């Protein structure tokens, strides 16, 4: 039986092939996941922060095997998002299927609550509509009752609103486009459930349920509140916690009910540099309370499962994982790729004969470091231990252009090719952060450098145990030589670390150089 099935394509495969699965079901940073069933299909979305395209749409037929099929948000049509906005952007979306439409409600913590919808989740989604302009209103979840009334429950970001630990309920127009009042506090978790956030509102057997995480991301628990009236009062129960398992802070996600009647709960676990990875828990109802995971002897709160039987689905899905590698042979970039900010025209092209060309665009005015560069083409880590390699052939116009492989977390570490004054290619390792004090003129700290004597190189990043990383290079893509200093990668602001490609000019004007990437292998 595979324990994590790191195959030649660098994948974590949860489906064990014998009717069981192993958690996590996605070993990648899909923070604050929400999930729905529509017929025989399951769909998931997650926070995307300032990365674009945003609001990823993942699809599964069995809740275990997932693929990226779309993004609901091509870019953030908000002021300032042409620049990197670490930790801002799309927070904690809710996904619903109602009245023949797929709906996503999400918040950006500085602007307000937005809604987008579609009748085809694989196609285009409507441009986001601003439901409520509000600073610090976050984690919205809509609900349509049987009597036609509509509601929205949400939390507050203390950093913007000064409020914390509380959930508020608003009346909402049935079309989801406006709120009908300013809301009222229905749950105060200050004493029993501090850092209460991420609510999801459901109804079952005459009870209104609010599933909500509490206790903080790394160490918290999943709470459930229920009432026979949507305005409350609500009684509460902790239904999932770490217990004696290694799964810290298991919470924040969505409940889904199968056609067979089974219930399941998808949630995340904070895994440091790997981000908030996704788990699937079996769920039962006992005396109209949900029980998630399994009970340890003598316990009445569920703990996460590691290995479990797969959901009872009529037509089992094929083994699938979110995409990683890319040979750049298609008409568009793979759906796993995201930019660090809204992309600009002319950052890249896909060659008709195959391959990706990244143009060495100038950094925005005032930006001195690669850490803050918007034109980084990145993807999530996809397994506990990975390597990522790309072949790069640069065509530089000036010595201030660089292109190569980058890893971005709390800091950026990158392996760059550049051209010296004589036209020879140099290979350099850099470390980069948003702090400009004591940095070099270019803004990044040089760690190692050599002349390559080559026109093209294979560059590789390796992620080992305890997030210890190395760069290496090769002439032929087979025999690699370690290069530069090893380093430890840490998570970014609310997000896991990412790996990807770049081409950039540190000159103040566009200079015309570019780099061709033949492939990106995981």
NORURQUI-V363357 format. One record per backbone hydrogen bond with DSSP energy under -1.0 kcal/mol. NH is the residue of the N-H (numbers start at 1). CO is the residue of the C=O. If there is no record, write none. Layout:
NH;CO
NH;CO
//
This chain:
7;5
10;7
13;4
16;20
21;308
22;14
23;306
25;278
26;278
28;26
30;28
30;276
34;45
36;43
38;41
41;38
42;60
43;36
44;58
45;34
47;31
49;90
51;48
52;339
54;73
57;70
58;44
59;67
60;42
67;59
69;57
70;57
72;55
73;54
78;76
81;78
83;80
88;85
90;49
91;107
94;105
96;103
98;101
101;98
102;118
103;96
104;116
105;94
106;114
107;91
108;112
111;108
112;108
113;132
114;106
115;129
116;104
118;102
123;120
126;117
129;115
131;113
132;113
134;111
136;109
138;155
141;153
143;151
145;149
148;145
151;143
152;170
153;141
154;168
155;138
157;136
160;157
161;157
162;158
167;187
168;154
169;184
170;152
172;150
173;178
176;173
180;171
184;169
186;167
187;167
189;165
193;189
197;213
200;211
202;209
204;207
207;204
208;227
209;202
210;225
211;200
212;223
214;221
215;194
220;216
221;214
222;240
223;212
224;237
225;210
226;235
227;208
232;229
235;226
237;224
239;222
240;222
241;302
245;242
248;246
251;268
254;266
256;264
258;262
261;258
264;256
265;281
266;254
267;279
268;251
269;277
271;275
274;271
275;272
277;269
278;26
279;267
281;265
283;263
284;291
286;289
289;286
291;284
292;239
293;282
294;303
299;296
302;239
303;294
308;21
310;19
313;311
326;520
337;334
338;378
339;52
340;374
342;81
347;344
349;357
351;355
354;351
355;328
356;517
357;349
358;515
359;347
360;513
361;359
363;505
367;364
373;370
377;501
378;338
379;499
386;463
388;461
389;521
390;459
392;457
393;516
395;514
401;398
402;504
403;417
404;502
405;415
406;500
407;413
408;498
409;411
410;490
412;432
413;407
414;430
415;405
416;428
417;403
418;426
420;424
423;420
426;418
427;450
428;416
429;448
430;414
431;445
432;412
439;436
443;440
445;431
447;429
448;429
450;427
452;425
457;392
458;474
459;390
460;472
461;388
462;470
463;386
464;468
467;464
468;465
469;487
470;462
472;460
473;481
474;458
481;473
483;471
487;469
489;467
492;495
494;492
497;273
498;408
499;379
500;406
501;377
502;404
504;402
505;361
506;400
514;395
515;358
516;393
517;356
518;391
520;326
521;389
//
